[in-house]
Amino acid sequence: MNRRSMLMFGPLLLSIALIASACAVPTSPAPQAQPATAAPVEPTASPVADAPTATPIPAPATTAEAKLKVLATFSIIADLVRNVVGDRVELITLVGPETDSHDYEPTPSDTAKVADAQLIFENGLMFESWLDRLYEASGSRAKRVVLSEGIDPRLFEHTHGEDEHSHEHGADGGKEHSHGEEKAGEHAHEHGEYDPHVWQDVRNAIQMVRNIAQALSEADSANADFYAANADAYIAQLEALDEEIVGLVEQIPEDRRKLVTSHEALGYFADRYGFKVIGAVLGTMSAEAREPSAQDFAKLAEAVKAEGVKVIFLENVTNPQAVERLAKEAGIEIGPSLYTDALGAPGTPGATYIDMMRFNARAIVEALMK
């Protein structure tokens, strides 16, 4: 192509190249032209769901440490324990309110409860005469805590049927009973040499609470401070109760502070608060035992008259027929039913240990002041 042709087509070729260049720009955007707010998430950042170690999740309730399994032999002990443990343990009671522990007959389900327990609180002093057999039969490995430990036990002063019942002490300190021609099992249980009703003196109940707190702290050290604090708070209430009873009894003239009851359960109460126990219809026997002989009744009636006693007290686990017979023979009144070997049912004046002791003291004072 000659020089003249080149000059003619040069501008045209330049125009075509510029147009082609302009059309090609959108297909290849420059990275620096992208707005900053549209930048994608950094690929190295892990999603929240993939980082559980950043905020630990509490273990589900089902994996929480199991509560200590504690068993109380009867209702009064159970209430003392409950005031120390709060909701930190699983508490089971064998002999419930309004039920006489003397005549308790274990059931298969009770055997299973004993077997499952880790700690057993018992009164001791032969009050739960059935516990040794039940414990052995259950194969339990629970630690047994005798709450009367540290308490100076009193000897029984009154028994009934001395002519009918001879008592022999074995080499092991246990007590055997000779009942003449009566068959074994026909007569209700008798206690041993010592009076087991230690809780009837509030100061003894305080010692029992201390024993409870110590045993729990040893078995469950993680909650030792909790048990100690509860025990201290409860003991303060018991100390106030003891002072209250002392004040109530002071209202009674000394020559009227005489007690006759269904069976001998108020010895510690009498010793602590200044009463004289004249006698008990059923002696040391279970409150559900058969009536004593005519000779026993005559002797007790004579003693009641000689002492000028005006009232005999029933018990919440008692045989009312024997009490009614003595009241008629001695010419005395029947007083209120007291809570002695068991708490009252929920909603009654004796539903707790403190309630029962306060009710008993007030009922006795009111009856003897008439």
C-alpha positions, 0 to 999 in steps of 0.5 A: 500500500502506497503512502497515500493509502496509509494516510487515508485509513490510519484515522479509521483504524485508530477509531475502531481500536478505541471502540473495541477497548471500551467494550472490553472494560466491564468484563475484567473489573479491577479488584481495587474498584470493589467497595470495602463493605462488600468484602467477603468473610475471611475464610480463616474465621470459624463459625460460632457453632464450631467453637464450643470451647470458647464458652463451656456449657454446664453439664446436664442435671442427669450427670450431677453428683448423686445425693447421699442416701440417708436413713432415719429409723423413726420419725423423731430422729428423722426430724432432727436429721432434716433440720441439718441436711436441708435438701442436700441428701435423700432422706428416708424414714422407716417408722413414720409419725404416729407409729410405735417403733417398739412393735415395728415389723420390717417389710421387704421394701424396708429391707431394700431401703436399708440395703440402699442407704449409705448412712443410717441414723439410729437412737441406740440403747435397744430402742430399735431392737429390730435393727440388727436383724434388719441390717444383717438381712439386707446386706447393707454396707451403710455406716450406722450412727448411734445418736445416743453416743455421748449421752449419759443414759439413765437406768430404768427405775420403774418396771411392771410385773416384777413378779411375772418378769424376771430379767437376766443380763447376759455376758454381752450386756444384752437382756433376756426375759423370762415370761413364765409360760407365755410364748415368745412373741406374745408379749411386747418388746421391753427395753434393756437396762437403760432408758432409750428415750433420751430425746425427752431432755432437750439437751440430749437432743442437742447432742444428737444434732451434733452427732448428726452434723459430725457424721454427715460432714465425714460422709459428705465433706463437700457440704460440711460447712452447710451441715455445720451452719444448719446444725448451729442454727437449729441448736440455737432454737433447741436451746431456746426451747429448753429455756422455755420449758424450764420457765413453763414448769416453774409455774407448777408448785413443786408438790404437784410435779408428779407424773403418771403415764402409759409407759415409762417414756418421760424419765429424762423429761422428769430428771431435766425439768424437775418432775417425779415419775410416780409410775407407768401403767405399762412399765418399760413395755411398749405402749401397745402391750397387754394390760398388767396384772390385777396385782400390778394395777392395785400397787400402782393405784395405791401409789397414785393415791398416796402421792396425791396425783390427780391426772394420768397422761395418755401417749400418742402411741398408747393403749388407752384401755389400760390408762382408763382402767387405772384412772377409774381404779385410782379415781383420777382424771385422764390428761391430754395425750402426749407425744412420746415415742413418735411425732404427730402426723403433719398438721398436728401440734406434734408434727416436729420435735420442737412442736411436740416438746412444746406441746407436751410441756404446756399440756402437762403444766395446764393439767397439773395446775388445775 
